[in-house]
Amino acid sequence: MRKKVILLGASGNIGQKTLDVIRQQPDRFKLVGVSVGNDPENVLISQHETLSETLESICSSDDREDLKNLYPECKFFNGEQGLIELTNQKADLVINALQGFVGLLPTVNAVNNGMDVALANKETLIAGGQIIMELARKKGVRIIPIDSEHSAILQCILGYDHSEIENLIITASGGSFRNLSREQLKDVTLKMALNHPNWCMGKKITIDSATMMNKGFEVIEAHWLFDIDYDHIKTVLHPQSIVHSLVEFRDHAVMAQMGVADMRVPIRFALNYPERIENNSEHLDLVKIGKLEFNELSEERFPLLKLAYDTGKAGGILPAVMNGANEMAVKLFLEDKISFLDIERLIFAAVDNAVNIADPSIEQIIESDRWAQEYVLSHCKG
């Protein structure tokens, strides 16, 4: 029997790659629901012939008469509340490829409804990791990571007991500016920041990679996904993006997961988990690569990485504040309203001025995100 799937964020970078994977396995997956945002590629129009065979529900950012005419048999929902309604539909797996804090509540709702979640939305675990993981355990559902780094860790630890894990080692490409000094960062442009050396990604995550905020987020995600203390989560600079992450076990043996930089690989693994299915992606040619490099990630060079460790350890609402501040600061940078180094300045200021709340509710997390975004917006000139 085919697995019924709901895809949140079908028009984004990860969403479109997920559609590719689903299309290649029509005997295994039935796509019953999707959400689309601005949808510059007109995914639901260009892929109508394939999608109309299975789709039952659609959520769009606004009311789309053109889509209603194309998919007359589908239920339609709109906006952020529509994402909640979409995850009320029956499915076996919800794939959350949404970008930003908007992904939190649909994840909560999907888990509450007893559905496994394949998660690419970082903000879900950054802001609400404790709530999400406790709820997942209570409901007996799985949170399966799509990020290449966390997928790599999951693959390395399969079959091993939690007590056997000594350290998680997350690799980082270093982003667009890995070879620049702090002084040189004062003069970088938006165009330069969007030129990632290894991965083809969306604009926000490309900027997050350049600031190393993305790697900080991944540290917090790893803490929640694998229940590992922050002191046992390490990061290392690996420019080639071939080793996606490593796990050191208590006997000091180290296991690594390697592969080409193609997000379809971890997406396919998450959708088929725990099975491995034949893949048509490029083979890894180690001879062609020749060598693999690993270097220390300097806290002085990448201060947002240390901030992520600090806020993760502090817990409460601070990770949500950091995330909300980052979301707004990156938005302002993409609009060319602030400089690259202003991003970290504003994030640090928001976290420093927040009053922490231990064990926050979902409502308090949502309010923390709103406060952080407003704080950055009101302080971006100064």
N, C-alpha and C positions, 0 to 999 in steps of 0.2 A: 504494500500500500504506500502511495506517495505521501511524503511529509507535507502538511499544510503550513505555508509560510506567509507571514506578514512582514513587509519590508518598509521600514521608516527611513525616509531620506533617499528615495529612489533616484532623484535627479542630481545628487551630489557625486563626488568622485568615487567614494566607496560604494555608494548605492548603484552606480552604473556598472562597476566591476562585479558587484553581486548579481546583477541581472545577467551579466555574461555567464557567470558560473551556473546560475539556475537554468539558463537557456541551454547550456551544454549537457544538463542532466535532467531532461524532461521526464524520465522514468522514475526519478527519485523525489522531485519536488513539484508541488502545486502552489503557485503564487496566488493567494486568495485576497490579499490586501496590500495596498501601497500608499505611501504619502509622497507628495512632490511639493517642493517649495517654489522658488521663482522659475525653475525649470527652463533655463535658456536653451537646452538641447531639445525641448519638447519631447521628452522620453515617452510619454503616454500616447503621443500622436505618432511618432516615428516607429514605435514598436507595437502599434495597435493590433496588427494582425496576430501576433504571438500572444500578447497579454490578454486580449479579449476572450481567449479560450478558457481562461481560469479565473480572472479577477471577479471578485464579488463586492469589494469595498474599496473606495478611493477617498483619500483626504488631500485637499489642496489648500494652499495658503489663502486663497480667496475663491469666491464662487465662479466656477468655470462652466459656462453653458456649452462651450465647444466640447469639453470632455463628457458632459452629460449626454450630448447627442451621439458621441462616439461609443459610449458605454451605457446604453439605456437600461441594461439589466442590473447595474451596480448601485449600491448604496453610496451616497456622497456625504462627506463631512468636510468642515472648513476650520482653519485656524488651529490654535493650540488645543482648544477643547476637542476639536475633531480628532487630534492624535490620541486623546484618551478614548474617544468613542471607537476609533479604529482598533485599539488594543482590547476592546470589549468583544470583538468578533472572535469566533472560534478558530484556533490554529494550534499547531504543535510547537512552532518556533517563531519568535519575534526577532527580527534582525534590526537592531537600532543603529542606523548609520546617520542619524541626525547630527548636525553641528551645533554645539553650544548648550547652554543650560536648559533649553527647551526640551532636551532629551531626557531629563530627570523623571518627570511625572509619568510619561508613557512607560518607562521602565518599571516604575513602582506599580503601575496598573497592570502591566503584563505579568509581573511576578505574582501580584495579588490574585490574578485570574488563573494561576497555576501553569503558565506557559514558560518554557525555557527561553532564555534570551541570549542571542549571539550579539555581543556588545562591541561596537566601534566608537560609541559616544563616550568620550573620556569624562565629561562633566558629571555623568551619572555617579561614578565612583569617587571623583574628587570631592564633590559637594555632599553626596549622600551615601558614601560607602558603607558606613556602619549600619544605617537603616536598611539599605538594599541587601546586604549580605545576611543580616539577621532575618529579614523577611524571606529571602530565598531558602535559608535553612528551614524555617518554619513551614514553608509551603512545599518543600521537597523538590525545588526546581533548580536547574543549573544555569549559572552565568558563565557563558563560554566566550573567552576573549577573541577578538578579531585582530587587534593590533599585532603586528608581526613579532614584537618583543615578547608580549605575554603569551602569544600562541607558541613561540619557541620554548618558553619556560614550561608551559603545560605539556608540550611534547617530551621535554626532557625528564619530567618528574613522573610521567605515567608509569604505574607499576611499582612506585617507591612509596614508602611510608613517610608521612610528614616529618617524623622525628629524624629521618635520615638526611634531611636537607640542612646544610650548613650556611650557604650563602646563595643568593640570586645575584647574577651579574648581568646588568642591562647595558647593551651597547648603544652608542650614539654616533651618528655620522659627523656631528659637529655643525651641520647646517651650512647655510650660504656663506657664513663669515668665520669659519673655523680657523682660518689662517691669519685673521686680522687681529691686531692689538686693540686694547680698549681705546687708545687714542685714535686709531683709524676708524673705529665705529662711529665717531662723531660725524663723519662725513658720508656715511652710506645712504643710498637712496632706496626708495620703494622698489624700483625695478631690480636693483641689485639683490635686495632681500628675497624677492620672489624667485630667484634663480637657484633652486636647490640642486646640488651636484649629483645626487643619486636617485631621488624619488620624484615621481610625478604626482603631486598632491594638490589639495585645495589651497586657496590663498591663506586662510587663517592658520592651518597647521604648518604651512611652510614658514610663516613668520614665527610661530611658536617654536619651530625647530631652530631657527636662527638665534632666538633669544635663549634657547635651552629650557624655556618654560615647559615645552612638550616633554622633555626628558624628566623634569621634575614631576609633571603629572603622572608619567608612567611609573615612577617610584611609588607614588601614593596608590595608584591602581594595583600595583604588584602587592603592596601591603595588604590590601583588602581581598584581592583575588586568591592569594595563596597563604594568607594568615602568617606572614613572616614579619618579624620585628624590623624596624627601619635600620637598625644597626647591622642587619644582615642582608641589606639590599645595597649592592655596589653599582657604580656606573663607570664605564670606561669608554674612551674615544676610540672609535673604529671606523676610519674614513671610508673603507670599501663597502660597508653595509652588506657584507656576505654572512658574517656570524650575527644572527639576530638576537641572541641572548645565550647565556650559559648558566649552568647550575653546578655549584660545588657541593659535594656530599660530605658527610661527616668523616669519611675515610680520606678526604682531600682529593678524591677523583673528581674530575670536572667533565661535564657533558655539555656539548654545544649543539645547537641546531643551526644549520647553514642552508643557504639557498639564494637564488637570484632575487633581485629587488623587484618582486612582482606581488602585489597585494592579493591577487587572485589565489595564491597558494594558501595563505592563512584563512582567507574567506572560505575556500573549499573545505579546509580542515574543520573550521567551525561549523559549517552547515552539515557536514557528514559525521561529525564527532559522535562516538569514538572510532568510527571506521576511517580507513584510508582508501581513497578512491583514485583511480588512474587519472593523471593530469596531463594536459597537452602543453604546459608551459615549458619554457626553455630549461634545458639541463644545465647544472652547475659544472663548469669546466675549471677545475682547480689548476691545471697546468697553464691554461690561458691567463688565469689570475696571477699566478706566480708567487705572490707573497701576501700575507695579511698583516696589517699593522694595528697595534694597540698602544694608546697613550693615556696618560692621566688627564682627567677632566679637572681643571683648576677652578676652585671656588671663587677665586679673585677674578678670573676671566669670565666666569659664568655665574654671577651672584644669584640669579633666579633659581638655579638648581639647589643651592644651599637653602634658599627661602622655602622651597617646596619641602625639603627634609624637615626644616624647623616647624612649618605650619602643620605638616603631617603628624609630627610628634606631639604638637600642642593639641591637635584635634579640635573638637567643638565646631564653631562656625568659621574658624580661620581659613581652612581650605576652600570653603565656599566663597569667602571674601576674596581670597587670592584669585580664584577662578573668575569671579565676576569682574574684578578689576582688570584682569588680563583680557577678558572678552571685550570690554569697552575700550581699553587702551589699544588693542590690536585693530579694532574697528576704526578708531581715530587715525592710526598710522596708515591704514589702507586707504583712508580718505585724504591722506597727505596733510593732516592737520597738526600732527606732532612728529617729532624726530624719533629715530629708532631707539636711542637711549632714554627718551621720555617714557617709553613703555615700562621699563623696569622701575624708573623713578616713581611713576604713578602707582604701580603695584605695591612697591615697598611702603609708600605713604598710606595707602588704603589699609594694608595689614597693620601697620603701626598704630593707626587711629581707630581701629575696630576694638570693641569691647567683647571679649570672647564669652561664649555661652557653652557650657559643657552639655553633652548629650542633647543636642537640639532636636526639636520636632521638624517635620517637613516644612511646616509653615515658617518656622524661624530660619530655616535654610533658605527658603524662597525670599524672605525679607532681607537676609544677609546679602544675597546676590543683588537684589534691587538697590540696597544701600551702597554696595561697592561700586556698582556701575554709575550711580548718581554722583558718588564721591569723585570718581575719576573724571567724569564729565565736567564737574564744577571746578576741578583743580587743574585741568589740562593746560591752562595758559600760564601756570605759575610755578 
